[in-house]
């Protein structure tokens, strides 16, 4: 499961809207919380997102790349905060929030979450997460991963009150 704060979830979706019609990309920092005796119960708990630059110049509208130097810098930043890289995110402009063969071929961080947001005509639509499982390149696979969005109590109360008022 991917667990993320509401503000971070909204920020990564907004990043996709800002870079439309090109893909955005970024890194998810946090902790992997192991499931007790059940690997499928593990949680990638996001505690910070870091925007990255898309260095693709040939086809930025349907591909992304994070420069290795930037990724190393982000990894060092994470270590300094006592966090790990638990995933990556990117957008799919006017394309479904499903991984592509290119996304799969370029995914190498086993145990990490890969979050994709569909940006339809400049607006964030569906956001999905996929967990990269396996022991290496030969048996890696993406699995659909549920997303748990932690909503602060004050925002949840406001939302509930607004829904009550419109009923």
C-alpha positions as CSV (number, residue, x, y, z in Angstrom):
1,X,0.0,0.0,0.0
2,X,1.1,3.6,-0.7
3,X,0.3,5.9,2.2
4,X,0.5,9.7,1.5
5,X,-0.6,12.9,3.1
6,X,-3.4,14.7,1.3
7,X,-1.2,17.8,0.7
8,X,1.5,15.7,-1.0
9,X,-1.0,13.8,-3.1
10,X,-2.5,17.1,-4.3
11,X,0.9,18.6,-4.9
12,X,2.0,15.8,-7.2
13,X,-1.2,16.1,-9.1
14,X,-0.8,19.8,-9.4
15,X,2.8,19.3,-10.7
16,X,1.3,17.3,-13.6
17,X,-1.1,20.1,-14.4
18,X,1.7,22.7,-14.3
19,X,3.9,20.8,-16.8
20,X,1.1,19.8,-19.2
21,X,1.3,19.0,-22.1
22,X,4.6,17.5,-21.0
23,X,5.2,14.8,-18.4
24,X,6.2,15.8,-14.9
25,X,8.3,13.6,-12.6
26,X,9.4,13.4,-9.0
27,X,10.6,11.3,-6.2
28,X,8.7,10.0,-3.1
29,X,10.6,10.0,0.1
30,X,9.6,8.2,3.3
31,X,9.8,4.8,5.0
32,X,8.9,1.3,4.0
33,X,6.9,-0.2,6.8
34,X,7.2,-4.0,6.7
35,X,4.0,-6.0,7.0
36,X,4.2,-8.4,10.0
37,X,5.1,-11.7,8.3
38,X,3.2,-10.7,5.1
39,X,5.2,-8.9,2.4
40,X,2.0,-7.9,0.7
41,X,1.0,-5.9,3.8
42,X,4.1,-3.6,3.5
43,X,3.4,0.1,3.3
44,X,5.5,2.7,1.4
45,X,4.7,5.7,3.7
46,X,5.5,8.9,1.9
47,X,6.7,11.7,4.1
48,X,7.9,14.1,1.4
49,X,7.7,14.5,-2.3
50,X,10.5,16.1,-4.3
51,X,9.9,17.5,-7.8
52,X,12.4,16.6,-10.4
53,X,13.2,18.0,-13.8
54,X,12.2,16.0,-16.8
55,X,15.4,15.9,-18.9
56,X,13.8,14.4,-21.9
57,X,14.0,16.8,-24.8
58,X,13.1,14.4,-27.6
59,X,9.6,13.4,-26.4
60,X,8.8,15.1,-23.0
61,X,5.1,14.9,-23.8
62,X,5.2,11.1,-23.4
63,X,8.5,10.2,-21.7
64,X,10.4,11.3,-18.6
65,X,13.9,11.0,-17.3
66,X,15.4,12.2,-14.0
67,X,19.1,13.0,-14.5
68,X,21.3,10.7,-12.5
69,X,23.0,13.6,-10.8
70,X,19.6,14.9,-9.6
71,X,18.6,11.5,-8.3
72,X,21.8,11.1,-6.3
73,X,21.3,14.6,-4.8
74,X,17.7,13.6,-3.9
75,X,18.9,10.4,-2.4
76,X,21.5,12.2,-0.3
77,X,18.8,14.7,0.8
78,X,16.6,11.8,1.9
79,X,19.4,10.2,3.9
80,X,20.0,13.5,5.6
81,X,16.4,13.5,6.7
82,X,16.5,9.8,7.8
83,X,14.3,8.8,4.9
84,X,14.5,6.5,1.9
85,X,13.4,6.7,-1.7
86,X,10.1,4.8,-1.6
87,X,8.8,5.6,-5.0
88,X,8.6,7.9,-8.0
89,X,5.7,9.7,-9.7
90,X,5.0,11.1,-13.2
91,X,2.1,12.2,-15.3
92,X,0.5,10.9,-18.4
93,X,-0.8,13.9,-20.4
94,X,-4.1,12.9,-22.2
95,X,-3.3,9.2,-21.6
96,X,-4.6,6.8,-18.9
97,X,-3.0,6.5,-15.5
98,X,-1.6,3.0,-16.4
99,X,2.0,2.0,-16.8
100,X,3.4,1.7,-20.3
101,X,5.9,-0.7,-21.7
102,X,8.5,2.1,-21.5
103,X,7.5,2.8,-17.9
104,X,8.1,-0.9,-17.1
105,X,11.3,-1.1,-19.0
106,X,12.7,1.9,-17.2
107,X,11.6,0.9,-13.7
108,X,14.4,-0.6,-11.7
109,X,13.8,0.2,-8.0
110,X,12.3,-3.0,-6.6
111,X,9.9,-2.4,-3.7
112,X,9.2,1.1,-4.8
113,X,5.8,2.6,-5.7
114,X,5.4,4.1,-9.2
115,X,2.6,6.7,-9.1
116,X,1.0,7.8,-12.4
117,X,-1.5,10.7,-12.8
118,X,-3.6,11.1,-15.9
119,X,-3.8,14.8,-16.9
120,X,-6.7,15.3,-19.2
121,X,-6.8,18.6,-21.1
122,X,-4.6,20.1,-18.4
123,X,-6.6,18.8,-15.4
124,X,-5.5,16.0,-13.0
125,X,-7.9,13.1,-13.3
126,X,-7.1,9.6,-12.2
127,X,-4.0,8.8,-10.0
128,X,-2.9,5.1,-9.7
129,X,0.0,3.5,-8.0
130,X,1.9,0.4,-9.0
131,X,4.4,-1.5,-6.8
132,X,7.5,-2.9,-8.5
133,X,8.0,-6.4,-7.2
134,X,10.5,-9.1,-7.9
135,X,14.1,-10.1,-7.1
136,X,15.7,-8.6,-10.2
137,X,15.2,-7.5,-13.8
138,X,14.3,-11.1,-14.9
139,X,11.2,-11.4,-12.7
140,X,10.2,-7.9,-12.0
141,X,6.5,-7.0,-12.3
142,X,4.1,-4.2,-11.5
143,X,1.2,-4.9,-9.2
144,X,-1.7,-2.6,-8.6
145,X,-1.2,-0.8,-5.3
146,X,-3.9,0.8,-3.2
147,X,-3.4,4.4,-2.2
148,X,-4.3,5.6,1.3
149,X,-4.6,9.3,1.5
150,X,-4.2,10.7,5.0
151,X,-6.5,13.7,5.4
152,X,-5.9,16.1,8.3
153,X,-8.8,16.2,10.8
154,X,-9.6,19.9,10.1
155,X,-9.9,19.3,6.4
156,X,-11.9,16.1,6.9
157,X,-14.3,18.0,9.2
158,X,-14.7,20.9,6.6
159,X,-15.3,18.4,3.8
160,X,-17.9,16.6,5.8
161,X,-19.6,19.8,6.8
162,X,-19.7,21.0,3.1
163,X,-21.2,17.7,2.0
164,X,-23.8,17.9,4.8
165,X,-24.7,21.4,3.7
166,X,-25.2,20.4,0.1
167,X,-27.4,17.4,0.8
